[in-house]
Amino acid sequence: MPAYAASDDAKEMGAIRSAAERFKDVNVALAEGYIPDPAGMCVTAEMEGQPKERGAMGIHYFRPDMLGITGTTPRVAGTGMHTDFQKPAILLYEPQEDGSLELVGVENLVFEKAWKEAGNNSPPAFKARAFGHMADDPSTPVDEAHHFEPHYDLHAWAFRDNPNGAWEPFNPAVTCEHHKAQAQKAH
């Protein structure tokens, strides 16, 4: 794959930000078919067996149609192979102290089984960025794939700078400190 410069990251983040700007209002996301994670989780690195210092992802709002969800028991399964960051399948929100949500990033997710059944041998990529692989390790007490079947995903921190990199899965500048298990207020 060709080299990918920091200036390319800035350009891509700007394009992603422009495409997703309207989702700063979570009510717009809801109106366009995004739903909050039914488990009500605000995902932190610690929840997935990672060092706490890596930060958080936040609360996931996703489009079931873009993910091609086919079932949720025992894990969320699907046929989705969505990689278009101009129309992200997942929005990442950070809970605020007043109960509102702040859009901090977007994500796309590709189910491993669907990807391999389509004849792909390498992970999906966006530009020169390979999607990361997530699968639960049943020998650990945590769920590394947050209740999803094995999948590939890529996060884009278009609305909150990530000191570890714009495409890293966790962002230490994102917190779940103000998360309440009940529904968050729209702002």
CORQUI-V654682 format. One record per residue. RES is the residue in three letters. PHI is phi as a letter, one per 40 degrees, with the letter a starting at -180 (* if undefined). Layout:
BEGIN
RES/PHI ; RES/PHI
END
This chain:
BEGIN
MET/* ; PRO/c ; ALA/c ; TYR/b ; ALA/c ; ALA/d ; SER/c ; ASP/c ; ASP/d ; ALA/c ; LYS/c ; GLU/c ; MET/c ; GLY/c ; ALA/c ; ILE/c ; ARG/d ; SER/c ; ALA/c ; ALA/b ; GLU/d ; ARG/c ; PHE/c ; LYS/d ; ASP/c ; VAL/d ; ASN/c ; VAL/c ; ALA/d ; LEU/c ; ALA/c ; GLU/c ; GLY/g ; TYR/c ; ILE/b ; PRO/c ; ASP/d ; PRO/d ; ALA/c ; GLY/g ; MET/c ; CYS/b ; VAL/c ; THR/b ; ALA/d ; GLU/d ; MET/c ; GLU/b ; GLY/g ; GLN/c ; PRO/c ; LYS/d ; GLU/c ; ARG/c ; GLY/g ; ALA/a ; MET/b ; GLY/h ; ILE/c ; HIS/c ; TYR/b ; PHE/b ; ARG/b ; PRO/d ; ASP/c ; MET/c ; LEU/c ; GLY/g ; ILE/c ; THR/b ; GLY/a ; THR/b ; THR/b ; PRO/c ; ARG/b ; VAL/c ; ALA/b ; GLY/a ; THR/b ; GLY/c ; MET/b ; HIS/c ; THR/b ; ASP/c ; PHE/c ; GLN/c ; LYS/b ; PRO/c ; ALA/c ; ILE/b ; LEU/b ; LEU/b ; TYR/b ; GLU/b ; PRO/c ; GLN/b ; GLU/d ; ASP/c ; GLY/g ; SER/c ; LEU/b ; GLU/b ; LEU/c ; VAL/b ; GLY/a ; VAL/b ; GLU/a ; ASN/b ; LEU/b ; VAL/b ; PHE/c ; GLU/d ; LYS/c ; ALA/c ; TRP/c ; LYS/c ; GLU/c ; ALA/c ; GLY/g ; ASN/c ; ASN/b ; SER/b ; PRO/c ; PRO/c ; ALA/a ; PHE/b ; LYS/f ; ALA/b ; ARG/c ; ALA/c ; PHE/c ; GLY/c ; HIS/b ; MET/b ; ALA/a ; ASP/c ; ASP/b ; PRO/c ; SER/c ; THR/b ; PRO/c ; VAL/b ; ASP/b ; GLU/c ; ALA/b ; HIS/f ; HIS/g ; PHE/b ; GLU/c ; PRO/d ; HIS/a ; TYR/b ; ASP/a ; LEU/a ; HIS/b ; ALA/b ; TRP/c ; ALA/c ; PHE/b ; ARG/a ; ASP/d ; ASN/b ; PRO/c ; ASN/c ; GLY/h ; ALA/c ; TRP/b ; GLU/c ; PRO/c ; PHE/b ; ASN/b ; PRO/c ; ALA/c ; VAL/b ; THR/b ; CYS/b ; GLU/d ; HIS/b ; HIS/c ; LYS/b ; ALA/d ; GLN/c ; ALA/d ; GLN/c ; LYS/c ; ALA/c ; HIS/b
END
